[in-house]
Amino acid sequence: MTPPPTGRVVDLGCGEGEWLQELLLAHPEVSGVGVDHMLPATAAHRTVGRGLQDRVRWIETDASRWSDGQFDAVLCVGATHAFGGLHETLRAVGRHLVPGGQVLLGDSIWEAQPSEAALTALEVTPDALPDLAGLVTAVQSYGFEPSFAHVSTTAEWDDYQFSWSGSLVDWALKEATSAEDREEVLAVAREHRRQYLDGWRQQYGFVTLVLRDALRPAAE
């Protein structure tokens, strides 16, 4: 993704704002806004540490209700739930985007026909997610064309999931002050790991796409 020099970007459902901050670091004249209903303190802290505090605003509010004009690029990675799903997100992104702008979209997909174990672990139905082809079709129906896509690999998922459960294990075994707390947190880590390994591993996936506005030409 390459926003125009001195352009404006917004990250909807930004979380800790890593995607936004990495984009600003790569493009020194671009400014940005991060919007999330619950902003972690680490977002602003890292902004200061990276010298970005004059180029980014953090706004703690419901991203689905927020508006501040149109932006040259819109980011929404792992946050379609904030808008009620993929289609609602694509409509919202279009409202925030200047004609001819770019979008960085990240969302979940089925990489294989989900098993009953996967559906149970994730507490979803088979039609809860599209496959990759279905996601691309949905994107195109809103006037966007993918110019790049990355589907997270099994190795990347393994790293993420074991890091997530591993952080709980580390806390339980190094920092828990009672046997009760230790066993409770270890149980959460074990159950999460079991659901991943025995449930949705290699079935539930994630894709990140760079989209271009193909419906509205860029302003001259």
Secondary structure, 3 states (H helix, E strand, C coil): CCCCCCCEEEEECCCCCHHHHHHHHHCCCCEEEEEECCCCHHHHHHHHHCCCCCCEEEEECCCCCCCCCCEEEEEEECCHHHHCCHHHHHHHHHHHEEEEEEEEEEEEEECCCCCHHHHHHHCCCHHHCCEHHHHHHHHHHCCEEEEEEEECCHHHHHHHHHHHHHHHHHHHHHCCCCHHHHHHHHHHHHHHHHHHHHHHCCCEEEEEEEEEECCCCCCC
